[in-house]
């Protein structure tokens, strides 16, 4: 699992310009790997945005509570 500390370190790595310094020092295949890493990061952000939005919209609409109450009632019947 990725930790908050590692994410913050990566953020600082990009903000400081060290990412681009390292990028410029790498051969073409190393640069491609770094770009692939960023692409995966962007994909993760898109998935997280989608899943978190779905989760919190369900909660705001009360669907989450309704589903929990239905499950609890079904368990009580058994």
Secondary structure, 3 states (H helix, E strand, C coil): CCCHHHHHHHHHHHHCCHHHHHHHHCCHHHHHHHHHHHHHHHHHHHHHHHHHHHHHHHHHHCHHHHHHHHHHHHHHHC
